[in-house]
Amino acid sequence: MATIDMNRITTFVRVVEHKSFTAAAHELRVPVSSVSRAVAALEEDVGVRLLHRTTRKLSLTDPGEHFFQRMQAVVNEAEDAARALAGFASEPKGLVRITAPPDLGNQELPRVIARIVSKHPGLTIELKLTNQVVDIVAEGFDLALRGGNLSDSSLVARKISETEFGIYGAPAYLDRLGRPRNVSDLKRYDCLRYGGRKTMPWRFIGPRGEEQVPATGPIVCDDLVFLRDAAAEGVGLAVMPTHIASAHVKSKKLERVLPRHRFVGGWLQLVWPSHKLVPARVVAVRELLLKEMAQYFAD
């Protein structure tokens, strides 16, 4: 058997790890067609089929499983050796892809990203702002800022801050309907709801423990900044993170009601794929994001 091209083996290993030709192509920074050709050529080299391919699923053959188990360790060891030779502490360079919710993009994130690229001018940051939960492995993202609890065990998460939520309404709206005195009073108000059309109750923790109330109203949206501004127009009450509402509270466009009641929310977290090897450029951005965002929420 002729010598097998190590680049083809590396490509095969990344395809299997990602369960996707497209995600492997993103990581390797090559076209998807090149990845497909490399795997096909590797199968020619070894003389057996390594992968079953369908339009919906990618799976290993029995020989492919055996080959992958052996070659994954070889590829990782080779990359470890190359990283040690190049020097992990060298100036980070290249593309880092991040996804985050739009409300962060409209708040502190522009300053943080500006500071990162100023400190490391060799970096290029590609930022996707969306409220959709992106499959960061399949779509080739390096990092993601997310709220709530982590459900994907293939990701690593670092908590940044527990997000405090409050209930807010426009002063004129509250003057007209009165200020609620307890959670059950919220039934009298229009609720501006975050998320999908399915009606979910609002749940709070207060002096009486956990309470909940049905949340119904004329507006449903997946953007918290929009809900903040709609509440400021006086069409209902909205639940939102305090850091999103703070500027409108200072300018008296919004007023917090039931301040002793905390909405049951979650943590803001930075997540990334659980690869053994993380490029220096991603490590640099990750550590700065963690530091800067934690400082922002601590102030």
C-alpha positions as CSV (number, residue, x, y, z in Angstrom):
1,M,0.0,0.0,0.0
2,A,1.3,3.5,-0.9
3,T,1.9,6.1,1.8
4,I,-1.4,7.6,2.9
5,D,-1.8,11.4,2.7
6,M,-1.9,12.7,6.3
7,N,-4.1,15.6,5.2
8,R,-6.7,13.2,4.0
9,I,-6.7,11.4,7.3
10,T,-7.0,14.7,9.2
11,T,-10.0,15.6,7.0
12,F,-11.6,12.2,7.6
13,V,-11.2,12.6,11.4
14,R,-12.7,16.1,11.5
15,V,-15.7,14.9,9.4
16,V,-16.4,12.1,11.8
17,E,-16.0,14.4,14.9
18,H,-18.4,17.0,13.5
19,K,-20.7,14.4,11.8
20,S,-20.8,16.8,8.9
21,F,-18.7,17.6,5.8
22,T,-19.8,21.2,6.0
23,A,-18.7,21.7,9.6
24,A,-15.4,20.0,8.9
25,A,-14.9,22.3,5.9
26,H,-15.5,25.3,8.2
27,E,-12.9,24.2,10.7
28,L,-10.3,23.3,8.0
29,R,-11.1,26.5,6.1
30,V,-11.5,24.7,2.8
31,P,-14.5,24.2,0.4
32,V,-16.9,21.4,1.2
33,S,-16.1,19.8,-2.2
34,S,-12.4,19.5,-1.1
35,V,-13.4,17.7,2.0
36,S,-15.6,15.3,0.1
37,R,-12.8,14.6,-2.4
38,A,-10.3,14.0,0.3
39,V,-12.4,11.4,2.1
40,A,-13.2,9.7,-1.2
41,A,-9.5,9.6,-2.0
42,L,-8.7,8.2,1.4
43,E,-11.2,5.4,0.8
44,E,-9.4,4.7,-2.5
45,D,-6.0,4.6,-0.6
46,V,-7.1,2.1,2.0
47,G,-9.3,0.1,-0.3
48,V,-12.5,0.1,1.9
49,R,-15.5,2.3,2.4
50,L,-15.1,4.3,5.6
51,L,-18.4,6.2,5.7
52,H,-22.0,5.6,4.9
53,R,-23.5,8.7,3.3
54,T,-27.1,9.6,2.9
55,T,-28.8,13.0,2.4
56,R,-29.7,13.1,6.1
57,K,-27.1,11.0,7.9
58,L,-23.5,10.3,8.1
59,S,-22.2,7.2,9.8
60,L,-19.1,5.0,10.0
61,T,-18.8,1.6,8.5
62,D,-17.2,-1.1,10.8
63,P,-13.8,-0.6,9.2
64,G,-14.3,3.1,9.4
65,E,-15.0,3.0,13.1
66,H,-11.8,1.0,13.7
67,F,-9.8,3.3,11.5
68,F,-11.2,6.5,13.2
69,Q,-10.4,5.2,16.7
70,R,-6.8,4.7,15.7
71,M,-6.4,7.8,13.5
72,Q,-8.0,10.3,15.9
73,A,-5.3,9.8,18.4
74,V,-2.6,10.1,15.7
75,V,-4.1,13.4,14.4
76,N,-4.4,14.9,17.8
77,E,-0.8,13.9,18.8
78,A,0.5,15.5,15.5
79,E,-1.4,18.7,16.2
80,D,-0.1,18.8,19.8
81,A,3.4,18.4,18.5
82,A,2.9,21.1,15.8
83,R,1.4,23.5,18.4
84,A,4.3,23.0,20.8
85,L,6.8,23.6,18.0
86,A,5.1,26.8,16.8
87,G,4.7,28.2,20.3
88,F,1.3,28.4,21.8
89,A,2.0,31.9,23.1
90,S,2.5,33.4,19.7
91,E,0.3,36.4,18.6
92,P,-3.2,35.0,17.8
93,K,-4.1,35.4,14.1
94,G,-6.9,34.4,11.9
95,L,-10.7,34.1,11.9
96,V,-12.8,33.5,15.1
97,R,-16.6,33.0,14.5
98,I,-18.9,34.0,17.4
99,T,-22.7,33.9,17.8
100,A,-24.6,35.9,20.4
101,P,-28.2,37.2,21.0
102,P,-29.0,40.6,19.5
103,D,-29.6,42.3,22.9
104,L,-25.9,41.7,23.8
105,G,-25.0,43.1,20.4
106,N,-26.9,46.2,21.2
107,Q,-25.3,46.6,24.7
108,E,-21.8,45.8,25.7
109,L,-20.6,43.5,23.0
110,P,-19.4,46.2,20.5
111,R,-17.0,47.7,23.0
112,V,-15.7,44.2,24.0
113,I,-15.1,43.1,20.4
114,A,-13.4,46.4,19.6
115,R,-11.1,45.9,22.6
116,I,-10.3,42.4,21.4
117,V,-9.3,43.3,17.9
118,S,-7.3,46.3,19.2
119,K,-5.3,44.1,21.4
120,H,-4.8,41.4,18.7
121,P,-4.8,43.1,15.3
122,G,-4.1,39.9,13.6
123,L,-7.6,38.6,14.4
124,T,-10.8,38.8,12.4
125,I,-14.0,38.5,14.3
126,E,-17.1,37.2,12.5
127,L,-20.2,37.9,14.7
128,K,-23.6,36.5,14.0
129,L,-26.4,38.1,16.2
130,T,-29.4,35.8,16.4
131,N,-31.9,34.6,19.0
132,Q,-31.9,31.2,17.3
133,V,-29.9,28.5,19.1
134,V,-27.3,27.9,16.5
135,D,-25.7,24.4,16.2
136,I,-22.2,25.8,16.6
137,V,-20.5,22.5,15.7
138,A,-22.4,21.9,12.5
139,E,-22.2,25.6,11.4
140,G,-18.5,26.0,12.3
141,F,-18.7,28.6,15.1
142,D,-15.9,28.8,17.6
143,L,-17.8,30.5,20.5
144,A,-21.4,31.3,21.5
145,L,-22.8,33.6,24.1
146,R,-26.0,32.0,25.4
147,G,-28.6,32.6,28.2
148,G,-30.3,29.8,30.1
149,N,-29.2,26.3,30.8
150,L,-26.9,24.2,28.6
151,S,-28.6,21.1,27.1
152,D,-25.9,20.0,24.7
153,S,-23.4,17.7,26.4
154,S,-21.0,18.0,23.5
155,L,-20.3,21.6,24.4
156,V,-18.2,23.2,27.2
157,A,-19.7,26.1,29.1
158,R,-18.3,28.8,31.4
159,K,-20.8,30.8,33.4
160,I,-20.4,34.6,33.2
161,S,-23.2,36.0,35.2
162,E,-26.6,35.0,36.6
163,T,-29.1,37.2,34.7
164,E,-31.4,39.3,36.8
165,F,-34.8,39.9,35.2
166,G,-37.5,42.4,36.2
167,I,-41.0,43.4,35.2
168,Y,-41.2,46.8,33.5
169,G,-43.9,49.1,32.1
170,A,-44.2,52.8,31.0
171,P,-45.1,55.2,33.8
172,A,-48.1,56.5,31.8
173,Y,-49.4,53.0,31.4
174,L,-49.0,52.3,35.1
175,D,-50.6,55.6,36.0
176,R,-53.6,54.6,33.9
177,L,-54.0,51.0,35.2
178,G,-52.4,51.4,38.6
179,R,-49.3,49.6,40.0
180,P,-49.6,45.9,40.7
181,R,-49.1,45.0,44.3
182,N,-48.7,41.3,43.9
183,V,-48.2,38.6,41.2
184,S,-51.8,37.8,40.9
185,D,-52.5,41.5,40.0
186,L,-50.5,41.0,36.8
187,K,-53.6,39.2,35.3
188,R,-55.1,42.7,34.7
189,Y,-52.3,43.8,32.4
190,D,-51.3,43.1,28.8
191,C,-48.1,41.1,28.8
192,L,-45.5,41.5,26.1
193,R,-44.1,38.1,25.7
194,Y,-40.7,36.8,24.6
195,G,-40.4,33.7,22.4
196,G,-43.0,31.8,20.4
197,R,-46.7,31.9,20.2
198,K,-47.2,29.1,22.8
199,T,-48.5,30.8,25.9
200,M,-46.2,30.1,28.9
201,P,-46.8,31.5,32.4
202,W,-44.5,34.0,34.0
203,R,-42.8,32.5,37.0
204,F,-41.4,34.6,39.9
205,I,-39.6,34.1,43.2
206,G,-40.6,36.6,45.8
207,P,-41.5,36.9,49.5
208,R,-44.0,34.1,49.2
209,G,-41.7,31.8,47.3
210,E,-42.3,30.8,43.7
211,E,-45.4,32.1,42.1
212,Q,-46.7,32.1,38.5
213,V,-49.3,34.0,36.5
214,P,-50.7,33.5,33.0
215,A,-49.0,35.8,30.5
216,T,-51.3,37.0,27.7
217,G,-51.1,40.1,25.5
218,P,-51.0,41.6,22.1
219,I,-47.3,41.2,21.2
220,V,-45.0,38.2,21.0
221,C,-41.4,38.7,19.9
222,D,-38.0,37.0,20.0
223,D,-36.1,40.2,20.5
224,L,-35.8,41.6,24.0
225,V,-34.8,45.1,22.8
226,F,-37.9,45.3,20.8
227,L,-40.0,44.3,23.8
228,R,-38.3,46.9,25.9
229,D,-39.1,49.6,23.4
230,A,-42.7,48.4,23.0
231,A,-43.2,48.5,26.7
232,A,-41.9,52.1,26.7
233,E,-44.6,52.9,24.2
234,G,-47.2,52.0,26.9
235,V,-48.8,48.9,25.4
236,G,-48.1,46.5,28.2
237,L,-45.7,45.0,30.7
238,A,-42.5,43.2,29.7
239,V,-40.1,40.9,31.5
240,M,-36.5,41.6,30.6
241,P,-32.9,41.5,32.0
242,T,-32.2,44.5,34.2
243,H,-29.2,45.5,32.1
244,I,-31.4,45.9,29.0
245,A,-33.9,48.0,30.9
246,S,-31.4,50.2,32.9
247,A,-31.0,53.0,30.4
248,H,-34.8,53.3,29.9
249,V,-35.3,53.3,33.7
250,K,-32.8,56.1,34.1
251,S,-34.5,58.2,31.4
252,K,-37.9,57.4,33.1
253,K,-39.3,55.7,29.9
254,L,-39.7,52.5,32.0
255,E,-40.5,51.8,35.6
256,R,-39.9,48.5,37.4
257,V,-42.8,47.0,39.2
258,L,-42.8,44.3,41.9
259,P,-39.1,44.8,42.5
260,R,-39.1,42.2,45.3
261,H,-40.0,39.6,42.8
262,R,-37.3,38.0,40.7
263,F,-38.2,36.4,37.4
264,V,-36.9,32.8,37.1
265,G,-34.2,33.1,34.5
266,G,-30.8,31.6,34.0
267,W,-27.1,32.2,33.5
268,L,-25.4,34.0,30.7
269,Q,-22.7,31.5,29.5
270,L,-19.9,31.3,27.0
271,V,-19.9,27.9,25.2
272,W,-17.6,26.2,22.7
273,P,-17.2,22.8,21.2
274,S,-15.4,20.3,23.4
275,H,-12.4,19.6,21.2
276,K,-9.2,18.6,22.9
277,L,-7.3,21.2,20.9
278,V,-8.4,24.8,20.8
279,P,-6.5,27.2,18.4
280,A,-4.6,30.1,20.1
281,R,-6.8,32.7,18.4
282,V,-9.9,31.1,19.9
283,V,-8.3,30.9,23.4
284,A,-7.3,34.6,23.2
285,V,-10.8,35.7,22.3
286,R,-12.5,33.3,24.8
287,E,-10.5,34.6,27.7
288,L,-11.0,38.2,26.9
289,L,-14.7,37.7,26.4
290,L,-15.0,36.0,29.7
291,K,-13.1,38.7,31.5
292,E,-14.8,41.7,29.9
293,M,-18.3,40.4,30.0
294,A,-18.0,39.3,33.7
295,Q,-16.6,42.8,34.5
296,Y,-19.6,44.4,32.7
297,F,-22.2,42.5,34.7
298,A,-20.3,43.0,37.9
299,D,-20.4,46.8,37.6
